[in-house]
Amino acid sequence: KAVRRLYDTESVQIKWPNDLLLDGKKICGILSELQLDENGVIDYAIVGIGVNVALSAADFPAEVAATATSLNTSLHKDFTCDQVLVAIMEDFGILYDKWLLLGADVVMKEWQKLNCTVGKHVLVKDNDQVVFAGTVIDVDEEGAIIVRNEQGIVQSFNFGEISIR
């Protein structure tokens, strides 16, 4: 939401579970880890966000040049990394407050609105090995993707990564 607002674009979408795409190319990756206490309550969470802000096309290695881009290059803007960081932290704070007050459902609904994965044919991978292939038919309330293969078998995944085909 912060990138969409700052760059005045609707083209940024979420690829399950943790990437941001701009016109199908990766501009951001998000990794998170959490620790639960003995009662199953979140003790802490660590979130790492990497955003391609000001890289030129020549800055990308050949193996990712076709699948990655930067915000300034693609959207013909000239924002600094600091400006992008401030926008992200502002929106992160707003979403965190919503989560504290209203629970995860509110944040999940906003996440689902920006998701571009439903309806796409995907390869589900775990440790770079394909474990399932099919079409994403939904994302459940806990963030797991629901995938149906060509034989009609439906499986839920709350781990791994996907390649959109």
Secondary structure, DSSP 8 states (H G I E B T S, - for coil): -HHHHHHT-S-EEEETTTEEEETTEEEEEEEEEEEE-TTS-EEEEEEEEEE--S--GGGS-TTTTTTB--HHHHHT----HHHHHHHHHHHHHHHHHHHHHH-HHHHHHHHHHTB--TT-EEEEEETTEEEEEEEEEEE-TTS-EEEE-TT--EEEESSSEEEE-
